[in-house]
Amino acid sequence: MIARIWKGRTRQADSSEYLEYLKSTGLKDYRETAGNKGVIVLQNTDSGVTEFTLISFWESYESIRKFAGENIDVPVYYPEDTQFLLELEKNVLHYDVCFNSFNK
């Protein structure tokens, strides 16, 4: 299994609306892509800025390509992301999952 990690930052005032936007765009597309095993959304707010960390889990690198396209290191952005995000990350990270305790 592969973990794909993306981070984005919004103003705290926009965080609830952005989370709803994520649910209707990227998170929805994750679920609809063959080979996606799920996603965790983490959120941390400090000094008026909310950072989101999305960790999606994938069956293989090929399944990530079905979602992200050929260059899997480039984030997938949606039209309104630029209205919410303080900057656009240039890369996502990928890790091989060596152990998890979600499915005991």
C-alpha positions in Angstrom: 0.0 0.0 0.0 1.1 3.5 -0.8 0.4 6.7 1.3 0.1 9.9 -0.6 0.5 13.1 1.5 -0.6 16.6 0.5 -0.8 19.7 2.6 -2.7 22.9 2.1 -3.2 26.1 4.3 -6.2 28.3 4.5 -7.3 31.3 6.6 -8.9 29.9 9.8 -12.1 31.8 8.8 -12.3 29.7 5.6 -11.4 26.3 7.1 -15.0 24.9 7.5 -16.0 26.0 4.0 -12.8 24.6 2.5 -13.3 21.2 4.2 -16.8 21.0 2.7 -15.2 21.9 -0.7 -12.6 19.2 -0.2 -15.4 16.7 0.4 -17.1 17.5 -2.9 -13.9 17.6 -5.0 -10.7 15.7 -4.1 -12.1 13.5 -1.4 -15.0 12.5 -3.6 -12.6 11.8 -6.5 -10.3 9.7 -4.2 -13.3 7.4 -3.3 -14.3 7.1 -7.0 -10.9 6.0 -8.2 -10.2 2.3 -8.4 -7.4 1.3 -6.1 -8.1 4.0 -3.4 -8.1 2.4 0.0 -9.3 5.5 2.0 -8.1 8.9 3.2 -7.4 10.6 6.5 -7.9 14.4 6.8 -6.0 16.1 9.6 -6.5 19.8 10.5 -4.4 22.1 12.7 -5.2 25.7 13.4 -2.6 28.2 14.8 -2.4 32.0 14.6 -5.4 32.3 12.3 -4.2 29.8 9.7 -5.5 26.2 9.3 -3.3 23.6 7.8 -4.9 20.5 6.2 -3.0 17.3 5.8 -4.5 14.7 3.6 -3.1 11.2 3.7 -4.7 9.0 1.1 -4.0 5.3 0.8 -3.6 3.5 -2.5 -3.3 0.0 -3.7 -0.4 0.8 -6.1 1.4 3.6 -7.9 -0.7 2.7 -10.9 -3.9 3.4 -9.0 -2.5 6.8 -8.0 -1.9 7.5 -11.7 -5.6 6.9 -12.3 -6.3 9.8 -9.9 -3.3 12.1 -10.4 -2.2 11.5 -14.0 1.2 10.4 -15.2 3.3 12.7 -12.9 2.1 11.5 -9.5 4.4 13.9 -7.6 2.3 16.9 -8.7 -0.8 17.8 -6.7 -4.2 17.7 -8.2 -5.9 21.1 -7.8 -9.5 22.1 -8.4 -10.8 25.5 -9.7 -11.7 27.0 -6.4 -8.6 25.9 -4.6 -6.9 29.2 -5.5 -9.7 31.1 -3.7 -9.1 29.2 -0.4 -5.4 28.2 -0.3 -2.8 30.6 0.8 -0.3 29.0 -1.5 -0.2 26.0 -3.9 2.1 23.2 -2.9 4.3 22.1 -5.8 4.7 18.5 -4.7 3.1 15.7 -2.8 4.9 12.9 -1.0 4.6 9.2 -1.3 5.5 6.5 1.2 5.3 2.7 1.2 3.2 1.7 4.1 5.2 -0.8 6.1 2.8 -1.3 9.0 -0.7 -0.2 10.0 -3.0 -1.1 12.8 -6.3 0.1 11.2 -7.4 -3.5 10.3 -6.4 -5.5 13.4 
